[in-house]
Amino acid sequence: MSSESSTVEIPSAAAQFREGAIACLPTIAGYWSIGFAAGAIGTLSGFSMMQIALLAAALYAGSAQFLFYSLWAAGAEGISVVLSILLVNLRYLLMSSSMSVFFREQTTRQKVISGLLLTDETFGVAVQRAAQQGKIPFAWMFGLNVTAWLNWIIACLVGAGFASALPPSLMAGLSFSLISMFIGLILMTWFASRRKTLETVSILIAVAVTLVTTPHMDVSVVVIIAASIAAAIATLGLQLTRKEGN
């Protein structure tokens, strides 16, 4: 066998970018469904198209955007909104840490860019790629992330445009949609979970803490306390379950 035939041809950066963009396509429907709802709720919460676009581009997290709209509509203080969103998005720190072993050949700037645009969906796609090839080229990850990011922004704008085109009377009647969306997200998470007992306990704890503390504290502080206690107890329960399984 000649040396030429044994040489592995490395795809160019442009080719890797295209491969990453193509790998994102199966997740586009999910971005559009949630992004459309996020944009519509942003309009119902009183935000302009420009504000919704900037929020979608900068925050770029579905659950965090829903939380932002609900807290803002409730009149929460800025520091409470920031802390709540930080708490919700802490999982991305864990995702980025677990992905770091596949980015050892990248520069610090490339690692930061890849981490900033990471989502639950792109994390799942990237893990599958890493499991097959052992590493993730920056151009491939950038193509994956940028495709998802742009589709999210567009979906939010389309949803916002659709909601803003509705008659004022209908807009007023849809004020319940924000609460309905949160209930729907909770139910979707619960039905998809493999640990329904643990999820149910977490929800009940959050509700109980909210009912007990609401008469005595500001609602924005209550949200942080309830979420923190429920998450801490759920994490402890998960660790105990794993230890028993071992």
C-alpha positions, 0 to 999 in steps of 0.5 A: 500500500502506498503512502499516498493511499494511507494518508487520511485527508483532513476536511477543510474548515469550510467543509467541516462548517457545512457538516456541522450545519447539516448535523444541526438540521434534525434539531431545527424543528425543536428550536422553531417550536419553542422559539416561536412560543418564546417570541410570542410570549415576549410580545405579550409581555410588552417587549418590542421586536428589537428587544426580543431579537436582542434577548434571543441573540444575547441570552439564547436559552429558551427556559431562561427567556421564559423565566425572564419574561415571567419575572419581568411581567411580575415586576421583579427586581433586576438582581433577582432576574439575573440570579434566577437566570444564572441558576437556571443556566448553571447546567451549561457550565456542567455541559461545557466542562464535560465537553472540554476533553474533546476541545483540547486542540482548540485555542482559548478563544475557540473554546469560549466561542464554542461554550457560549453558543452551547445548548441542550440540543447542540450538546447532544449532537456534539456528544454523538459526534465525539463518541464516534470520532473522539474529538470535535473540530472547531469549524464543525462545532461553529457550524452546528452552533451558528445554525442553531443560534440563527434559527432560534433568533428567527423563530423568536422574531417570527413568533413575536411578529405573529403575536403583534399582528393579533387584534388587541382584544385577542392579545388581552385574552392571551395573557394567560399564555405565559402561565400556560407555557410554564405548566406545559414545559413542566408537564413535558419535562415530567412525562419525558423524565425517567425519574418521575418520582424524583421530579414529582417530589421536586415540584411538590417541594417548590410549590410548598416552599412558594406557598409558605414564603410568598406571604413573607417575601418578595415574589422574585426572592421566593422564586430563587429560594424555591428553585434552589431548595427543590434543586438541592433536594433533587440532586441529593436524592439522585445521588442517594439513588445512584449509591443504592444502585451501585 
